[in-house]
């Protein structure tokens, strides 16, 4: 099994790459940070520096790589668009969409996939939390593209996972003590009673990769946070 994980050097993407590689898959990861790529290269088949927001780089990488069985897109627009809408810059809003929605669509235009595509979204798409309007819009766009793409790209399967709060470096904008307090407060409101680890989401992605009769689906992995939505 040959898999590309774009955005595979940190957080959910890295956990997914490691899980699939441990299962015997040939895993190729991409990322922008040379240090992160160097740290992961011995844990996967290969690691390449690709800026997911640069169409020429993405096109060249996917042409060079050729056909793959599965593609996992785990880009992140970062936390720059987190906060009240009126306090955000136009650049922060653009980055949220460019880094994720446009990045995913660009990769999908060039990828040569024979089996499945799995997109990483976020539960903000289906929640109503102050300060998350831009994140909700970007992740909502990701989730709404799943159904049309599942039909358009068939027989290639297209699905998404939609994590809630996950303990990853995405939260590094908060000091460690404040982050732990935030996680504890959120965990107390979840039916599962705990914050997800990146490995929890990776397991859901691995399921979708192997679930040959599942397509057009958005799978919540949010501890029940959006169970009533």
Residue frames as a rotation matrix with the C-alpha (Angstrom) as fourth column:
UNK 1
0.575 0.818 0.000 0.00
0.818 -0.575 0.000 0.00
0.000 0.000 -1.000 0.00
UNK 2
-0.565 -0.768 0.303 1.44
0.787 -0.611 -0.081 3.37
0.247 0.193 0.950 -1.07
UNK 3
0.533 0.778 -0.332 0.27
0.846 -0.483 0.227 6.45
0.017 -0.402 -0.916 0.81
UNK 4
-0.501 -0.576 0.646 1.01
0.439 -0.812 -0.384 10.16
0.746 0.092 0.660 0.70
UNK 5
0.376 0.540 -0.753 0.39
0.921 -0.306 0.240 12.20
-0.101 -0.784 -0.613 3.85
UNK 6
-0.224 -0.394 0.891 0.62
0.501 -0.831 -0.242 15.89
0.836 0.392 0.384 3.00
UNK 7
0.186 0.181 0.966 1.12
-0.704 -0.661 0.259 17.87
0.686 -0.728 0.005 6.18
UNK 8
0.782 0.199 -0.591 2.63
0.055 0.922 0.384 14.77
0.621 -0.333 0.710 7.75
UNK 9
-0.221 -0.969 -0.110 5.41
0.284 0.044 -0.958 16.17
0.933 -0.243 0.265 9.92
UNK 10
-0.945 -0.063 0.320 3.42
-0.268 -0.413 -0.870 17.20
0.187 -0.909 0.374 12.99
UNK 11
-0.454 0.833 0.315 0.27
-0.789 -0.212 -0.576 16.49
-0.413 -0.511 0.754 14.96
UNK 12
0.432 0.774 0.464 -2.46
-0.417 0.627 -0.658 14.43
-0.800 0.091 0.593 13.29
UNK 13
0.761 -0.164 -0.627 -0.59
-0.611 0.144 -0.779 14.09
0.218 0.976 0.010 10.02
UNK 14
-0.307 -0.952 -0.005 2.52
-0.851 0.277 -0.445 12.73
0.425 -0.132 -0.895 11.70
UNK 15
-0.375 0.235 0.897 0.55
-0.636 0.638 -0.433 10.32
-0.674 -0.733 -0.090 13.88
UNK 16
0.727 0.687 -0.020 -1.22
-0.441 0.444 -0.780 9.05
-0.527 0.575 0.626 10.78
UNK 17
0.445 -0.647 -0.619 2.00
-0.739 0.125 -0.662 8.60
0.506 0.752 -0.422 8.84
UNK 18
-0.564 -0.713 0.415 3.59
-0.820 0.426 -0.382 6.66
0.095 -0.556 -0.826 11.70
UNK 19
-0.034 0.641 0.767 0.52
-0.551 0.628 -0.550 4.44
-0.834 -0.441 0.332 12.18
UNK 20
0.873 0.393 -0.289 0.27
-0.437 0.367 -0.821 3.54
-0.216 0.843 0.492 8.51
UNK 21
0.144 -0.908 -0.393 4.02
-0.803 0.125 -0.583 2.97
0.579 0.400 -0.711 8.24
UNK 22
-0.519 -0.306 0.798 3.91
-0.792 0.524 -0.314 0.68
-0.322 -0.795 -0.514 11.28
UNK 23
0.363 0.755 0.546 1.27
-0.361 0.654 -0.664 -1.34
-0.859 0.043 0.510 9.45
UNK 24
-0.108 -0.548 0.830 3.62
0.538 0.670 0.512 -1.93
-0.836 0.502 0.222 6.54
UNK 25
0.829 0.480 0.287 2.58
0.499 -0.404 -0.767 0.83
-0.252 0.779 -0.574 4.17
UNK 26
-0.380 -0.837 0.393 5.00
0.919 -0.389 0.060 2.78
0.103 0.384 0.918 2.00
UNK 27
0.627 0.651 -0.427 4.42
0.736 -0.674 0.053 6.27
-0.253 -0.348 -0.903 3.39
UNK 28
-0.433 -0.666 0.607 5.61
0.783 -0.612 -0.113 9.51
0.447 0.427 0.786 1.82
UNK 29
0.379 0.554 -0.742 5.14
0.837 -0.547 0.019 12.65
-0.395 -0.628 -0.671 3.91
UNK 30
-0.124 -0.394 0.911 5.41
0.649 -0.727 -0.227 16.30
0.751 0.563 0.346 2.99
UNK 31
0.565 0.268 -0.780 5.91
0.767 -0.518 0.378 19.41
-0.303 -0.812 -0.499 5.06
UNK 32
0.828 -0.212 0.519 7.45
0.129 -0.829 -0.545 22.87
0.545 0.518 -0.659 4.94
UNK 33
0.734 -0.509 0.449 9.79
-0.671 -0.448 0.591 22.79
-0.100 -0.735 -0.671 7.94
UNK 34
0.234 -0.718 -0.656 13.22
-0.515 0.480 -0.710 21.24
0.824 0.504 -0.258 7.17
UNK 35
-0.657 -0.503 0.562 13.85
-0.728 0.229 -0.646 20.41
0.197 -0.833 -0.517 10.84
UNK 36
0.091 0.776 0.624 10.55
-0.747 0.467 -0.472 18.54
-0.658 -0.424 0.622 11.18
UNK 37
0.775 0.149 -0.614 11.20
-0.586 0.533 -0.610 16.70
0.237 0.833 0.501 7.91
UNK 38
-0.209 -0.945 -0.253 14.64
-0.614 0.328 -0.718 15.65
0.761 0.005 -0.649 9.15
UNK 39
-0.570 0.013 0.821 13.12
-0.791 0.261 -0.553 14.38
-0.221 -0.965 -0.139 12.40
UNK 40
0.331 0.845 0.419 10.53
-0.618 0.530 -0.581 12.21
-0.713 -0.067 0.698 10.66
UNK 41
0.229 -0.189 -0.955 12.46
-0.956 0.141 -0.258 10.88
0.184 0.972 -0.149 7.65
UNK 42
-0.781 -0.596 -0.185 13.66
-0.545 0.796 -0.265 7.74
0.305 -0.106 -0.946 9.44
UNK 43
-0.645 0.607 0.465 10.14
-0.213 0.441 -0.872 6.83
-0.734 -0.661 -0.155 10.55
UNK 44
0.580 0.812 -0.057 8.56
-0.238 0.102 -0.966 6.77
-0.779 0.574 0.252 7.08
UNK 45
0.535 -0.355 0.767 9.60
0.771 0.576 -0.272 5.80
-0.345 0.737 0.582 3.56
UNK 46
-0.487 -0.691 0.534 10.48
0.814 -0.581 -0.010 9.33
0.317 0.430 0.845 2.51
UNK 47
0.330 0.517 -0.790 9.92
0.723 -0.677 -0.141 12.93
-0.607 -0.524 -0.597 3.56
UNK 48
-0.333 -0.401 0.853 9.87
0.902 -0.400 0.165 15.80
0.275 0.824 0.495 1.08
UNK 49
-0.588 0.071 -0.806 9.80
0.351 -0.875 -0.333 19.55
-0.728 -0.479 0.490 1.52
UNK 50
-0.568 0.520 0.638 6.67
0.670 -0.158 0.725 20.85
0.478 0.839 -0.259 -0.19
UNK 51
-0.903 0.355 -0.244 4.80
-0.142 -0.780 -0.609 24.06
-0.406 -0.515 0.755 0.52
UNK 52
-0.500 0.774 0.389 1.14
0.782 0.596 -0.183 23.08
-0.374 0.213 -0.903 0.20
UNK 53
0.418 0.650 -0.634 0.21
0.287 -0.757 -0.587 26.66
-0.862 0.063 -0.503 -0.68
UNK 54
-0.265 -0.595 -0.759 2.58
-0.659 -0.463 0.593 26.73
-0.704 0.657 -0.269 -3.67
UNK 55
0.719 0.694 0.035 0.83
-0.445 0.498 -0.744 25.23
-0.534 0.520 0.667 -6.69
UNK 56
0.465 -0.608 -0.644 4.03
-0.728 0.151 -0.669 24.69
0.504 0.780 -0.372 -8.67
UNK 57
-0.580 -0.705 0.408 5.65
-0.809 0.441 -0.389 22.79
0.094 -0.556 -0.826 -5.81
UNK 58
-0.073 0.653 0.754 2.55
-0.534 0.613 -0.583 20.67
-0.842 -0.445 0.304 -5.23
UNK 59
0.818 0.420 -0.392 2.13
-0.532 0.295 -0.794 19.87
-0.218 0.858 0.465 -8.92
UNK 60
0.116 -0.870 -0.480 5.80
-0.807 0.199 -0.556 18.95
0.579 0.452 -0.679 -9.34
UNK 61
-0.605 -0.334 0.723 5.80
-0.753 0.535 -0.383 16.72
-0.259 -0.776 -0.575 -6.25
UNK 62
0.169 0.782 0.600 2.65
-0.420 0.608 -0.674 14.83
-0.892 -0.138 0.431 -7.22
UNK 63
0.785 0.021 -0.619 3.79
-0.609 0.203 -0.767 14.37
0.109 0.979 0.172 -10.81
UNK 64
-0.208 -0.968 -0.140 7.17
-0.838 0.250 -0.484 13.09
0.504 0.017 -0.864 -9.61
UNK 65
-0.537 0.037 0.843 5.57
-0.681 0.570 -0.459 10.75
-0.498 -0.821 -0.281 -7.07
UNK 66
-0.772 0.266 -0.577 3.09
-0.391 0.517 0.761 9.27
0.501 0.813 -0.296 -9.53
UNK 67
0.154 0.951 -0.269 0.15
-0.325 0.306 0.895 6.98
0.933 -0.051 0.356 -8.68
UNK 68
-0.896 -0.316 0.311 -0.59
-0.393 0.240 -0.888 6.20
0.206 -0.918 -0.339 -5.03
UNK 69
-0.570 0.708 -0.418 -3.24
0.636 0.701 0.321 4.10
0.520 -0.083 -0.850 -3.35
UNK 70
0.460 0.742 -0.488 -4.24
0.877 -0.291 0.383 6.66
0.142 -0.604 -0.784 -0.74
UNK 71
-0.445 -0.508 0.738 -3.86
0.343 -0.857 -0.383 10.37
0.827 0.083 0.555 -0.10
UNK 72
0.293 0.461 -0.837 -4.26
0.956 -0.149 0.253 11.98
-0.009 -0.875 -0.485 3.32
UNK 73
-0.154 -0.266 0.951 -4.48
0.352 -0.915 -0.199 15.78
0.923 0.304 0.235 3.43
UNK 74
0.403 0.193 -0.894 -3.67
0.908 0.039 0.418 17.14
0.116 -0.980 -0.159 6.88
UNK 75
-0.444 -0.537 0.717 -2.87
0.478 -0.819 -0.317 20.79
0.758 0.202 0.620 6.24
UNK 76
0.148 0.474 -0.868 -3.46
0.962 -0.272 0.016 23.39
-0.228 -0.837 -0.497 8.91
UNK 77
0.369 0.042 0.928 -4.17
0.456 -0.879 -0.142 27.07
0.810 0.476 -0.344 8.45
UNK 78
-0.714 -0.679 -0.170 -2.83
0.441 -0.248 -0.863 27.57
0.544 -0.691 0.476 11.98
UNK 79
-0.083 0.661 -0.746 -4.43
0.988 -0.043 -0.149 29.37
-0.131 -0.749 -0.649 14.89
UNK 80
-0.913 -0.396 -0.093 -3.98
0.381 -0.912 0.150 32.84
-0.145 0.102 0.984 13.41
UNK 81
-0.616 0.753 0.230 -7.66
-0.188 -0.424 0.886 33.03
0.765 0.503 0.403 12.50
UNK 82
-0.125 0.535 -0.835 -8.83
0.863 0.474 0.174 32.14
0.489 -0.699 -0.521 16.01
UNK 83
-0.788 -0.101 -0.607 -10.53
0.473 -0.730 -0.493 35.06
-0.393 -0.675 0.624 17.71
UNK 84
0.172 0.907 -0.385 -13.37
0.339 -0.421 -0.841 37.57
-0.925 0.014 -0.380 17.29
UNK 85
0.334 0.024 0.942 -13.95
0.934 0.130 -0.334 38.32
-0.130 0.991 0.021 13.62
UNK 86
0.941 0.120 0.316 -13.59
0.195 -0.956 -0.217 42.09
0.276 0.266 -0.924 13.97
UNK 87
0.668 -0.743 0.051 -10.18
-0.447 -0.345 0.825 41.66
-0.595 -0.574 -0.562 15.53
UNK 88
0.251 -0.561 0.789 -8.75
0.553 0.752 0.359 39.56
-0.795 0.346 0.499 12.70
UNK 89
-0.312 -0.438 -0.843 -6.72
-0.496 -0.682 0.537 40.91
-0.811 0.586 -0.004 9.83
UNK 90
0.656 0.506 -0.560 -7.58
-0.722 0.206 -0.661 40.21
-0.219 0.838 0.500 6.22
UNK 91
-0.178 -0.818 -0.547 -4.30
-0.839 0.417 -0.350 38.31
0.515 0.397 -0.760 5.96
UNK 92
-0.760 -0.070 0.646 -5.31
-0.521 0.660 -0.541 35.99
-0.389 -0.748 -0.539 8.81
UNK 93
0.290 0.938 0.189 -8.60
-0.476 0.313 -0.822 35.23
-0.830 0.149 0.537 7.10
UNK 94
0.553 -0.137 -0.822 -6.90
-0.810 0.141 -0.569 34.55
0.193 0.981 -0.033 3.77
UNK 95
-0.517 -0.855 -0.038 -4.32
-0.808 0.502 -0.308 32.31
0.283 -0.129 -0.951 5.39
UNK 96
-0.359 0.460 0.812 -7.02
-0.515 0.628 -0.583 30.16
-0.779 -0.627 0.012 6.99
UNK 97
0.724 0.690 0.011 -8.48
-0.328 0.357 -0.875 29.42
-0.607 0.630 0.484 3.56
UNK 98
0.473 -0.620 -0.627 -5.24
-0.807 -0.019 -0.590 29.33
0.354 0.785 -0.509 1.58
UNK 99
-0.488 -0.791 0.368 -3.52
-0.872 0.426 -0.240 27.01
0.033 -0.438 -0.898 4.02
UNK 100
-0.576 0.330 0.748 -6.33
-0.161 0.851 -0.499 24.48
-0.802 -0.408 -0.437 4.10
UNK 101
0.451 0.874 0.179 -9.18
0.024 0.189 -0.982 24.80
-0.892 0.447 0.064 1.57
UNK 102
0.719 -0.222 -0.658 -7.11
-0.690 -0.336 -0.641 26.04
-0.079 0.915 -0.395 -1.37
UNK 103
-0.369 -0.916 0.154 -4.27
-0.903 0.393 0.172 23.71
-0.218 -0.075 -0.973 -0.41
UNK 104
-0.290 0.342 0.894 -6.57
-0.060 0.926 -0.374 20.69
-0.955 -0.162 -0.247 -0.41
UNK 105
0.753 0.657 -0.035 -8.18
-0.048 0.002 -0.999 21.60
-0.656 0.754 0.033 -3.72
UNK 106
0.378 -0.705 -0.600 -4.79
-0.925 -0.311 -0.217 22.17
-0.033 0.637 -0.770 -5.34
UNK 107
-0.600 -0.621 0.505 -3.50
-0.635 0.753 0.173 18.79
-0.488 -0.217 -0.846 -4.19
UNK 108
-0.007 0.701 0.713 -6.66
0.105 0.710 -0.697 17.08
-0.994 0.070 -0.078 -5.41
UNK 109
0.751 0.269 -0.603 -6.30
-0.500 -0.366 -0.785 18.64
-0.432 0.891 -0.141 -8.84
UNK 110
0.178 -0.813 -0.554 -2.90
-0.937 0.032 -0.347 17.03
0.300 0.581 -0.757 -9.34
UNK 111
-0.318 -0.359 0.877 -2.90
-0.737 0.676 0.009 13.86
-0.596 -0.643 -0.480 -7.23
UNK 112
-0.224 0.179 -0.958 -2.93
-0.727 0.623 0.287 10.49
0.649 0.761 -0.009 -8.99
UNK 113
-0.582 0.103 0.806 -4.96
-0.720 0.396 -0.570 8.48
-0.378 -0.912 -0.156 -6.48
UNK 114
-0.640 0.322 -0.698 -6.43
-0.361 0.676 0.643 5.04
0.679 0.663 -0.317 -7.10
UNK 115
-0.575 0.353 -0.738 -7.98
0.638 0.758 -0.135 4.15
0.512 -0.549 -0.661 -3.74
UNK 116
0.477 0.785 -0.395 -9.04
0.857 -0.314 0.410 6.89
0.197 -0.534 -0.822 -1.34
UNK 117
-0.436 -0.480 0.761 -8.62
0.153 -0.873 -0.464 10.48
0.887 -0.086 0.454 -0.23
UNK 118
0.299 0.501 -0.813 -9.06
0.925 0.057 0.375 11.46
0.234 -0.864 -0.446 3.41
UNK 119
-0.084 -0.228 0.970 -9.30
0.116 -0.969 -0.218 15.12
0.990 0.095 0.107 4.39
UNK 120
-0.453 -0.060 -0.889 -8.69
0.888 0.050 -0.456 16.45
0.072 -0.997 0.030 7.89
UNK 121
0.067 0.583 0.810 -11.34
0.229 -0.799 0.556 19.01
0.971 0.148 -0.187 8.83
UNK 122
-0.952 -0.291 -0.100 -12.35
0.143 -0.133 -0.981 20.14
0.272 -0.947 0.169 12.34
UNK 123
-0.345 0.868 -0.358 -15.44
0.938 0.326 -0.117 20.16
0.015 -0.376 -0.927 14.53
UNK 124
-0.650 0.086 -0.755 -15.54
0.132 -0.966 -0.224 23.96
-0.749 -0.245 0.616 14.35
UNK 125
-0.951 0.299 -0.076 -17.41
-0.115 -0.114 0.987 23.37
0.287 0.947 0.143 11.08
UNK 126
-0.197 0.930 -0.311 -20.45
0.328 0.361 0.873 22.19
0.924 0.069 -0.376 13.07
UNK 127
-0.235 0.064 -0.970 -20.10
0.969 -0.056 -0.239 24.13
-0.070 -0.996 -0.049 16.31
UNK 128
0.468 0.406 0.785 -21.19
0.429 -0.881 0.199 27.62
0.772 0.243 -0.587 17.34
UNK 129
0.346 -0.474 -0.810 -18.34
0.904 -0.062 0.422 28.95
-0.250 -0.878 0.407 19.45
UNK 130
0.978 -0.019 -0.210 -17.42
-0.048 -0.990 -0.133 32.63
-0.205 0.140 -0.969 19.66
UNK 131
0.290 -0.936 -0.199 -14.09
-0.695 -0.349 0.628 33.37
-0.658 -0.044 -0.752 18.03
UNK 132
-0.436 -0.462 0.772 -14.22
0.104 0.826 0.553 30.47
-0.894 0.322 -0.312 15.58
UNK 133
0.545 0.785 -0.294 -16.18
-0.208 -0.213 -0.955 31.97
-0.812 0.582 0.047 12.66
UNK 134
0.273 -0.504 -0.820 -13.28
-0.961 -0.189 -0.204 31.90
-0.052 0.843 -0.535 10.20
UNK 135
-0.787 -0.542 0.294 -12.15
-0.552 0.832 0.058 28.44
-0.276 -0.117 -0.954 11.28
UNK 136
-0.166 0.831 0.530 -15.76
0.062 0.546 -0.836 27.26
-0.984 -0.106 -0.142 10.96
UNK 137
0.632 0.406 -0.660 -16.00
-0.559 -0.352 -0.751 28.71
-0.537 0.844 0.004 7.47
UNK 138
-0.167 -0.794 -0.585 -12.78
-0.982 0.184 0.031 27.08
0.082 0.580 -0.811 6.29
UNK 139
-0.891 -0.178 0.417 -13.52
-0.276 0.943 -0.188 23.69
-0.360 -0.283 -0.889 7.82
UNK 140
0.095 0.986 0.141 -17.13
-0.135 0.153 -0.979 23.90
-0.986 0.074 0.147 6.70
UNK 141
0.408 -0.032 -0.912 -15.88
-0.893 -0.223 -0.391 24.34
-0.191 0.974 -0.119 3.15
UNK 142
-0.692 -0.707 -0.142 -13.70
-0.720 0.691 0.064 21.25
0.053 0.146 -0.988 3.55
UNK 143
-0.685 0.453 0.571 -16.62
-0.012 0.776 -0.630 19.17
-0.729 -0.438 -0.526 4.80
UNK 144
0.355 0.887 -0.296 -19.01
-0.341 -0.172 -0.924 20.37
-0.871 0.429 0.241 2.10
UNK 145
0.034 -0.380 -0.924 -16.62
-0.999 -0.042 -0.019 19.32
-0.032 0.924 -0.381 -0.67
UNK 146
-0.660 -0.391 0.641 -16.57
-0.479 0.877 0.042 15.69
-0.579 -0.279 -0.766 0.48
UNK 147
0.110 0.814 0.570 -19.89
0.106 0.561 -0.821 14.60
-0.988 0.151 -0.025 -1.04
UNK 148
0.818 0.213 -0.535 -19.43
-0.455 -0.329 -0.827 16.17
-0.352 0.920 -0.173 -4.48
UNK 149
-0.082 -0.935 -0.344 -15.87
-0.997 0.076 0.032 14.89
-0.003 0.345 -0.938 -4.72
UNK 150
-0.461 -0.041 0.887 -16.92
-0.323 0.938 -0.124 11.36
-0.827 -0.344 -0.446 -3.71
UNK 151
0.581 0.723 0.373 -19.23
0.184 0.330 -0.926 11.34
-0.793 0.607 0.058 -6.73
UNK 152
0.798 -0.265 -0.541 -16.91
-0.586 -0.553 -0.593 13.20
-0.142 0.790 -0.596 -9.09
UNK 153
-0.129 -0.986 -0.103 -13.79
-0.991 0.132 -0.021 11.14
0.034 0.099 -0.994 -8.34
UNK 154
0.405 0.350 0.845 -15.50
-0.475 0.870 -0.133 7.73
-0.782 -0.347 0.518 -8.03
UNK 155
0.636 0.390 -0.665 -14.44
0.215 0.739 0.639 4.96
0.741 -0.550 0.386 -7.79
UNK 156
-0.613 -0.789 -0.029 -11.82
0.306 -0.204 -0.930 6.76
0.728 -0.579 0.367 -5.67
UNK 157
0.338 0.733 -0.591 -13.36
0.851 0.030 0.524 7.14
0.401 -0.680 -0.614 -2.22
UNK 158
-0.489 -0.438 0.754 -13.40
0.095 -0.887 -0.453 10.56
0.867 -0.150 0.475 -0.56
UNK 159
0.501 0.602 -0.622 -13.98
0.704 0.134 0.697 11.03
0.503 -0.787 -0.357 3.16
UNK 160
-0.093 -0.542 0.835 -13.03
-0.299 -0.785 -0.542 13.38
0.950 -0.300 -0.089 5.98
UNK 161
-0.100 0.071 -0.992 -12.33
0.931 0.359 -0.068 13.17
0.352 -0.931 -0.102 9.67
UNK 162
0.203 0.273 0.940 -13.55
-0.011 -0.960 0.281 16.04
0.979 -0.067 -0.192 11.82
UNK 163
-0.346 -0.428 -0.835 -11.58
0.784 0.357 -0.508 16.23
0.516 -0.830 0.212 15.08
UNK 164
0.875 0.482 0.036 -12.54
0.351 -0.684 0.639 18.31
0.333 -0.547 -0.768 18.08
UNK 165
0.618 -0.701 0.356 -9.87
-0.783 -0.590 0.196 19.57
0.073 -0.400 -0.914 20.45
UNK 166
0.849 -0.442 -0.289 -6.73
0.368 0.888 -0.277 17.48
0.379 0.128 0.917 20.00
UNK 167
0.746 -0.642 -0.177 -3.54
-0.075 -0.345 0.936 17.72
-0.662 -0.685 -0.306 22.05
UNK 168
0.458 -0.600 0.656 -1.15
0.887 0.260 -0.381 18.74
0.058 0.756 0.652 19.25
UNK 169
-0.548 -0.768 -0.331 1.32
0.766 -0.620 0.172 21.57
-0.337 -0.160 0.928 18.60
UNK 170
-0.194 0.568 0.800 -1.57
0.628 -0.555 0.546 23.56
0.754 0.608 -0.249 17.07
UNK 171
0.791 0.593 -0.149 -2.22
0.446 -0.394 0.803 24.75
0.418 -0.702 -0.577 20.63
UNK 172
-0.024 -0.921 -0.389 1.32
0.991 0.029 -0.131 26.00
0.132 -0.389 0.912 21.19
UNK 173
-0.254 -0.009 0.967 0.13
0.201 -0.979 0.044 29.61
0.946 0.206 0.250 21.09
UNK 174
0.766 0.518 0.382 -1.04
-0.302 -0.236 0.924 29.06
0.568 -0.823 -0.024 24.68
UNK 175
-0.278 -0.830 0.483 1.44
-0.891 0.036 -0.452 28.81
0.358 -0.556 -0.750 27.57
UNK 176
-0.678 -0.064 -0.733 1.64
-0.059 0.998 -0.032 25.20
0.733 0.022 -0.680 28.85
UNK 177
-0.923 0.330 -0.196 -0.20
0.257 0.153 -0.954 25.85
-0.285 -0.931 -0.227 32.13
UNK 178
-0.400 0.806 -0.436 -3.02
-0.683 -0.579 -0.444 27.72
-0.611 0.121 0.782 30.42
UNK 179
-0.381 0.206 -0.902 -3.27
-0.773 0.465 0.432 25.03
0.508 0.861 -0.018 27.78
UNK 180
-0.868 0.020 -0.496 -3.64
0.222 0.909 -0.352 22.32
0.444 -0.416 -0.794 30.40
UNK 181
-0.745 0.636 -0.203 -6.35
-0.013 -0.319 -0.948 24.31
-0.667 -0.703 0.246 32.18
UNK 182
-0.282 0.625 -0.727 -8.16
-0.931 -0.362 0.050 24.77
-0.232 0.691 0.684 28.88
UNK 183
-0.553 0.015 -0.833 -7.94
-0.429 0.852 0.300 21.08
0.714 0.523 -0.466 28.06
UNK 184
-0.951 0.175 -0.255 -9.18
0.309 0.549 -0.776 20.09
0.004 -0.817 -0.577 31.51
UNK 185
-0.538 0.785 -0.306 -12.18
-0.399 -0.557 -0.728 22.40
-0.742 -0.270 0.613 31.24
UNK 186
-0.192 0.445 -0.875 -13.11
-0.971 0.041 0.234 21.09
0.141 0.895 0.424 27.78
UNK 187
-0.767 -0.172 -0.618 -12.59
-0.181 0.982 -0.049 17.46
0.615 0.074 -0.785 28.75
UNK 188
-0.906 0.423 0.003 -15.05
0.074 0.165 -0.984 17.89
-0.416 -0.891 -0.180 31.60
UNK 189
-0.160 0.882 -0.443 -17.78
-0.690 -0.421 -0.589 18.73
-0.706 0.211 0.676 29.08
UNK 190
-0.362 -0.059 -0.930 -17.14
-0.868 0.385 0.314 15.82
0.340 0.921 -0.191 26.71
UNK 191
0.740 0.671 0.044 -19.02
-0.655 0.704 0.274 12.51
0.152 -0.232 0.961 26.85
UNK 192
0.561 -0.593 -0.578 -15.69
0.234 0.783 -0.576 10.69
0.794 0.188 0.578 26.52
UNK 193
0.970 -0.067 -0.234 -14.24
0.216 -0.207 0.954 12.68
-0.113 -0.976 -0.186 29.42
UNK 194
0.144 -0.977 -0.156 -10.89
0.437 -0.079 0.896 13.41
-0.888 -0.197 0.416 27.82
UNK 195
0.420 -0.169 -0.892 -9.14
-0.703 -0.682 -0.202 15.43
-0.574 0.712 -0.405 25.13
UNK 196
0.987 -0.037 0.156 -8.14
0.127 0.774 -0.620 13.44
-0.098 0.632 0.769 22.05
UNK 197
0.019 -0.999 -0.044 -4.57
-0.071 -0.045 0.996 12.57
-0.997 -0.015 -0.072 21.23
UNK 198
-0.122 -0.135 -0.983 -3.32
-0.944 -0.290 0.157 12.76
-0.307 0.947 -0.092 17.66
UNK 199
-0.956 -0.295 -0.013 -3.23
-0.288 0.922 0.257 8.95
-0.064 0.250 -0.966 17.64
UNK 200
-0.346 0.910 0.228 -7.00
0.225 0.316 -0.922 8.84
-0.911 -0.267 -0.314 18.21
UNK 201
0.442 0.496 -0.748 -7.59
-0.545 -0.514 -0.663 10.77
-0.713 0.700 0.043 15.00
UNK 202
-0.451 -0.696 -0.559 -4.92
-0.886 0.274 0.374 8.77
-0.107 0.664 -0.740 13.15
UNK 203
-0.829 0.191 0.526 -6.81
0.072 0.968 -0.239 5.58
-0.555 -0.160 -0.816 14.01
UNK 204
0.238 0.966 -0.098 -9.97
0.087 -0.122 -0.989 7.04
-0.967 0.227 -0.113 12.46
UNK 205
0.247 -0.234 -0.940 -8.05
-0.894 -0.429 -0.128 7.98
-0.373 0.873 -0.315 9.31
UNK 206
-0.813 -0.583 0.003 -6.57
-0.552 0.772 0.316 4.49
-0.186 0.255 -0.949 9.10
UNK 207
-0.373 0.775 0.510 -10.10
0.252 0.613 -0.749 3.10
-0.893 -0.151 -0.423 9.38
UNK 208
0.553 0.636 -0.538 -11.30
-0.297 -0.452 -0.841 5.24
-0.778 0.625 -0.061 6.46
UNK 209
-0.236 -0.727 -0.645 -8.28
-0.941 0.004 0.339 4.27
-0.243 0.687 -0.685 4.39
UNK 210
-0.966 -0.242 0.088 -9.24
-0.226 0.961 0.159 0.62
-0.123 0.134 -0.983 4.76
UNK 211
-0.320 0.928 0.191 -13.04
0.087 0.230 -0.969 0.97
-0.943 -0.293 -0.154 4.72
UNK 212
-0.940 -0.268 0.212 -13.68
0.203 0.063 0.977 0.06
-0.275 0.961 -0.005 1.10
UNK 213
-0.297 0.902 0.313 -17.44
0.865 0.115 0.488 0.68
0.404 0.416 -0.814 1.27
UNK 214
0.347 0.367 -0.863 -17.28
0.733 -0.681 0.005 4.08
-0.586 -0.634 -0.505 2.98
UNK 215
-0.687 -0.532 0.495 -17.26
0.720 -0.593 0.360 7.21
0.102 0.604 0.791 0.83
UNK 216
-0.242 0.571 0.784 -18.77
0.188 -0.766 0.615 10.67
0.952 0.296 0.078 0.97
UNK 217
0.610 0.484 -0.627 -18.62
0.621 0.199 0.758 10.57
0.492 -0.852 -0.179 4.77
UNK 218
-0.080 -0.585 0.807 -17.47
-0.451 -0.701 -0.552 13.07
0.889 -0.408 -0.208 7.39
UNK 219
0.279 0.097 -0.955 -16.48
0.578 0.778 0.248 11.13
0.767 -0.621 0.160 10.50
UNK 220
0.593 -0.058 0.803 -16.58
-0.531 -0.778 0.335 13.15
0.605 -0.625 -0.492 13.76
UNK 221
0.148 -0.596 -0.789 -13.69
0.692 0.633 -0.348 12.35
0.707 -0.494 0.506 16.11
UNK 222
-0.294 -0.149 0.944 -14.53
-0.189 -0.959 -0.211 14.90
0.937 -0.241 0.254 18.75
UNK 223
-0.965 -0.152 -0.214 -15.33
0.151 0.346 -0.926 12.97
0.215 -0.926 -0.311 21.91
UNK 224
-0.250 0.958 -0.141 -19.03
0.966 0.256 0.028 13.61
0.063 -0.129 -0.990 21.40
UNK 225
-0.748 -0.124 -0.652 -18.71
0.317 -0.930 -0.187 17.41
-0.583 -0.347 0.735 21.36
UNK 226
-0.705 0.493 -0.509 -21.03
-0.699 -0.602 0.385 17.75
-0.116 0.628 0.770 18.37
UNK 227
-0.940 0.307 0.145 -23.20
0.308 0.951 -0.020 14.69
-0.144 0.026 -0.989 19.07
UNK 228
-0.142 0.962 -0.235 -26.35
0.593 -0.107 -0.798 16.79
-0.792 -0.253 -0.555 19.27
UNK 229
-0.304 -0.020 -0.952 -25.64
-0.467 -0.868 0.168 18.90
-0.830 0.496 0.255 16.18
